[in-house]
Amino acid sequence: MPLKITQREYEVASYLVQGLTNYEISHTLGISTHMVKIYIANLLQKFDAKNRTQLAYLLGKNNVIRS
């Protein structure tokens, strides 16, 4: 069963796999860096990833984000 992510999580994830920092993601999306951290924490948990690098890999591997 594929993991369900929200539209905002998808947006954050797409910038994360491009290598943007939390600040850059927040500035691009017009949200606080705190909210970016929350979205990334949610994604880390959903994908059982240990860090951003592993998360980016898993997002690509599971065809969630195509870079």
C-alpha positions as CSV (number, residue, x, y, z in Angstrom):
1,M,0.0,0.0,0.0
2,P,1.6,3.3,-1.0
3,L,2.2,5.9,1.6
4,K,-0.1,8.9,1.7
5,I,1.4,12.3,1.9
6,T,-0.3,15.7,1.9
7,Q,0.0,18.2,-0.9
8,R,2.2,20.4,1.3
9,E,4.4,17.5,2.3
10,Y,4.8,16.7,-1.4
11,E,5.8,20.4,-2.1
12,V,8.4,20.3,0.8
13,A,9.7,16.9,-0.4
14,S,10.1,18.1,-3.9
15,Y,12.3,21.0,-2.7
16,L,14.1,18.7,-0.3
17,V,15.2,16.3,-3.1
18,Q,16.5,19.4,-5.0
19,G,18.9,20.0,-2.1
20,L,17.2,23.2,-0.7
21,T,17.7,24.1,3.0
22,N,14.8,24.5,5.4
23,Y,15.2,28.3,5.1
24,E,15.1,28.1,1.3
25,I,12.1,25.9,1.3
26,S,10.3,28.1,3.8
27,H,11.1,31.2,1.7
28,T,9.9,29.6,-1.5
29,L,6.7,28.3,0.0
30,G,6.0,31.3,2.1
31,I,5.8,29.4,5.4
32,S,8.0,29.4,8.5
33,T,11.1,27.3,8.9
34,H,9.4,25.7,11.9
35,M,6.6,24.4,9.6
36,V,9.1,23.1,7.2
37,K,10.8,21.2,10.1
38,I,7.4,19.7,11.0
39,Y,6.7,18.6,7.5
40,I,10.1,17.0,7.2
41,A,9.7,15.3,10.5
42,N,6.4,13.9,9.3
43,L,8.0,12.6,6.1
44,L,10.9,11.1,8.0
45,Q,8.4,9.2,10.2
46,K,6.2,8.1,7.3
47,F,9.2,6.8,5.3
48,D,11.1,5.5,8.4
49,A,14.1,7.5,7.3
50,K,17.0,8.4,9.7
51,N,17.9,11.7,8.0
52,R,17.2,14.0,5.1
53,T,19.6,12.2,2.8
54,Q,17.9,8.9,3.4
55,L,14.5,10.5,3.0
56,A,15.5,12.0,-0.4
57,Y,16.7,8.6,-1.5
58,L,13.5,6.9,-0.4
59,L,11.3,9.5,-2.0
60,G,13.0,8.8,-5.3
61,K,13.1,5.0,-4.8
62,N,9.4,4.9,-4.1
63,N,8.6,7.2,-7.1
64,V,7.0,9.8,-4.8
65,I,9.2,12.5,-6.2
66,R,10.8,12.4,-9.6
67,S,13.9,14.5,-9.8
